[in-house]
Amino acid sequence: MKLLFSLLHKEFLLLGKAINGILSVLVLITSIVFIFNYALEQTGRLDRQTLIGIKWSVLFLTSYVFIGQSAWEERESGGGRISSLFLPVWMRFLSKSLVVFIGLSIAAIYLMILLSVFFRLSLWVGKIYL
């Protein structure tokens, strides 16, 4: 179990280290929401289905960024080759999956806050099924 926690710690460090890591993802999410707000919301109100589609498309794009940053940084530092010698494959997969899941959960919470601030449609967590 200690080995899994140390591997999770390593994955978080790799994700944060990769090209400004979490900050770049937050800037990406903010800019996409701002573009949708400026282009679509200024011309008329968006309905709930459109906002749900925007949310899932942004999270889908963000998942590729998280996975790409983590894989690139691991390949550049040589950590993947070293980890493959000493750790089972399932443990490396589990740790990377957990880190991406936690990162996407944080991104989804941030995205919900942005959607509620930028768009006129009031987004109550209990009333909308995002």
C-alpha positions in Angstrom: 0.0 0.0 0.0 2.9 2.3 0.7 4.2 1.6 -2.7 0.9 2.7 -4.3 0.9 5.9 -2.3 4.4 6.8 -3.3 3.5 6.0 -7.0 0.4 8.3 -6.7 2.6 11.0 -5.3 5.0 10.6 -8.2 2.2 10.9 -10.7 0.8 14.0 -9.1 4.3 15.6 -9.3 4.6 14.6 -12.9 1.3 16.1 -13.7 2.1 19.3 -11.9 5.5 19.6 -13.5 4.5 19.1 -17.1 4.4 22.5 -18.8 2.9 24.4 -15.9 0.7 21.4 -15.3 -2.6 22.2 -13.5 -2.3 25.9 -14.3 -2.4 25.3 -18.1 -5.5 23.1 -17.7 -7.3 25.8 -15.7 -6.4 28.4 -18.3 -7.6 26.2 -21.1 -10.9 25.6 -19.4 -11.4 29.3 -18.6 -10.6 30.4 -22.2 -12.9 27.8 -23.7 -15.8 28.9 -21.4 -15.0 32.6 -22.2 -15.1 31.9 -25.9 -18.4 30.1 -25.7 -19.8 32.9 -23.5 -18.7 35.6 -25.8 -19.7 33.9 -29.0 -23.0 32.2 -28.0 -24.4 33.8 -24.8 -24.1 37.3 -26.1 -26.3 36.6 -29.0 -29.0 34.8 -27.0 -29.6 32.6 -23.9 -28.3 29.1 -24.1 -30.5 26.3 -23.0 -29.6 23.6 -20.5 -28.7 20.9 -23.1 -26.2 23.2 -24.8 -24.5 24.0 -21.5 -24.3 20.2 -20.7 -22.8 19.6 -24.1 -20.2 22.4 -23.5 -19.3 21.0 -20.1 -18.7 17.4 -21.4 -16.8 18.6 -24.4 -14.5 20.7 -22.3 -13.9 17.8 -19.9 -13.2 15.4 -22.8 -10.6 17.8 -24.1 -9.2 18.3 -20.6 -8.8 14.5 -20.2 -6.5 14.4 -23.2 -4.5 17.2 -21.9 -4.1 15.5 -18.5 -3.1 12.2 -20.0 -0.7 13.8 -22.5 1.0 15.9 -19.9 1.5 13.0 -17.6 2.8 10.7 -20.3 5.1 13.3 -21.9 6.7 14.2 -18.6 7.2 10.5 -17.6 8.8 9.8 -21.0 11.1 12.8 -20.8 12.3 12.0 -17.3 12.8 8.3 -18.0 10.4 7.4 -15.2 8.3 5.0 -17.3 11.2 2.7 -18.1 12.4 2.6 -14.5 8.9 2.0 -13.1 8.3 -0.8 -15.6 11.4 -2.7 -14.2 10.2 -2.6 -10.5 6.5 -2.2 -10.5 3.6 -4.4 -11.8 1.7 -3.0 -14.8 -1.6 -2.9 -12.9 -0.2 -0.7 -10.2 1.1 1.9 -12.7 -2.2 1.8 -14.6 -4.2 2.2 -11.4 -2.1 5.1 -10.1 -2.2 7.0 -13.4 -6.0 6.4 -13.7 -6.6 7.7 -10.1 -4.5 10.8 -10.8 -6.4 11.6 -14.0 -9.7 10.9 -12.2 -8.9 13.3 -9.4 -7.6 15.9 -11.8 -10.7 15.7 -13.9 -12.9 15.9 -10.8 -11.2 19.1 -9.8 -11.5 20.4 -13.3 -15.2 19.6 -13.3 -15.8 21.5 -10.1 -13.9 24.5 -11.5 -15.9 24.2 -14.7 -19.2 24.2 -12.8 -18.2 27.4 -11.0 -17.2 29.0 -14.3 -20.5 28.0 -16.0 -22.5 29.4 -13.1 -20.6 32.7 -13.3 -20.4 33.3 -17.0 -23.8 32.1 -18.2 -27.1 33.8 -17.3 -28.9 30.5 -16.8 -28.7 29.9 -13.1 -27.0 26.6 -12.5 -28.0 25.2 -9.2 -26.2 22.0 -8.4 -29.4 20.3 -7.2 -31.5 21.3 -10.2 -29.2 20.6 -13.1 -28.0 17.2 -14.1 -24.4 17.8 -15.2 
